[in-house]
Amino acid sequence: MIELYYWPTPNGHKIVLFLEEAGLSYRIRPVDIGRGEQFDPHFLALSPNNRIPAIVDHAPNDGGEPVSLFESGAILLYLAEKTGRFLPRDLRGRKTVLEWLFWQVGGLGPMCGQAHHFLQYAPERVPYAIDRYVAEVGRLYAVLDRRLEGRRYIAGEYSIADMACYPWIRPYKRQNQRIEDFPNLKRWLEDIGARPATERAYALARSVSQRAQPVDEEARRFLFGQSADTVRRASPRSGRER
């Protein structure tokens, strides 16, 4: 059984997509990141970067003690290797999936996240930042649109590369993008959105979202006000930020 420490964000969605596709037994452990639950001692012991998602695999393939992981890309790779699914075994197929997985982790996710922040959450509009990140997200959309030309999925068969990218493309309106400008991406988005596992994953997200409180000043402090001092004040030993 997999314990998933989760909140309904794009990085959280990635892991539920995999678990639902693979039919693995799992239990959701909500971590309300707007209320500082990512600083609880137990969670910090699993995820020292105080970010969701994290997992604990209580039945690892080596038969040993439970295995914990943080970072969504590492979790997807671990689960793919655990199950033998959604990651090709041949050299060239595997390297292609990993290229696009790391492309998402290193580029698409961070750039979309910055666009979300300056468009949706920044206390004041910063035109330079908005223009910079909206343009870069558009560039990345164009890269993926070109990759999908003549392909149903990013690496041929449905894979962890698709699961990693999809949750960041799905909220395209929040990134000031017109999906109609990227026809291959639009078709791919609709295809994955219609998969039963995707529908189940986002139904679960909606149920967890009911716990969420409005983004008030306390939430802004937890979400956007962290620094080196935040890390020093909160650790697996000291617990919640003091």
Secondary structure by P-SEA (a helix, b strand, c coil): cbbbbccccaaaaaaaaaaaaaccbbbbbcccccccccccaaaaaaccccccbbbbbccccccccbbbbccaaaaaaaaaaaccccccccaaaaaaaaaaaaaaaccaaaaaaaaaaaacccccccaaaaaaaaaaaaaaaaaaaaaacccccccccccaaaaaccccccccccccccccccaaaaaaaaaaaacaaaaaaaaaaaaaacccccccaaaaaacccccaaaaaaccccccccc
